[in-house]
Amino acid sequence: MTGKNYSLKLSDKGNGFVDSTELRKGKLGLRLVDGLVKQLRGKIEQRNENGVLWKLQIPIEHVVACQ
């Protein structure tokens, strides 16, 4: 993503996820987060690194335009 973004990182030290694609399809909370990030023209990443790491990026200009 180019330009300035709001960035949010969430992590834990659990077992992580086996397959994030399948997990997102089945869990309502994750589907809601995916939908909101898409509406705000953002990006979401998930990695398994000593647990799970979620990184969300939302363009600042789009958040200001929504207010």
Secondary structure, 3 states (H helix, E strand, C coil): CCCCEEEEEEECCCCCCCCHHHHHHHCHHHHHHHHHHHHCCCEEEEEECCCEEEEEEEEHHHHHHHC
